[in-house]
Amino acid sequence: MKKKLLSALVFLFCLAFTGSTFALEPDSKDAAPSATRSTLSVNCGLSSSGGSTYLAWASATSSVSETITVRYRLYRVVGSTLTLVSSSSSTATGTSAYVSKPVTLSAGSYRLVASATGSVSSTASRTRNYTIS
């Protein structure tokens, strides 16, 4: 009985020191340096400039320095029909990019769609709805 207990303890002791050898090696596609991994986020808005003038804008930020293209499209929404009112884009190198353009809007519903693409990271997008009265 003592022999079985002792051999079980020796086995567990050896297993404790060799447990790390059973770990799987990461895939080569996941072994890329963390410096090339990035997070790209985009934001957008429609700011009142007074009267019927508004500023449509979009911005993008990345966790690494890269070439970022940010764009927006502003649509007028009537029922289920979208009509393009304004669009613009800008490209910058660094960790952020910004684009804006003044627009004249009448009362109604609008949809602002912003997207960004980075040279290192993938894409990001955001949609916001507005009602102008």
Protein Blocks (a to p, Z undefined) as FASTA:
>chain_A
ZZmmmmmmmmmmmmmmmmmmmpccddfklmpcfklgccdddddddddebhjbccdddddd
dfbdcdddddddddddehjaccdfbdcddddedjbdcddddddddedddddddddddfkb
ccdddddddddZZ
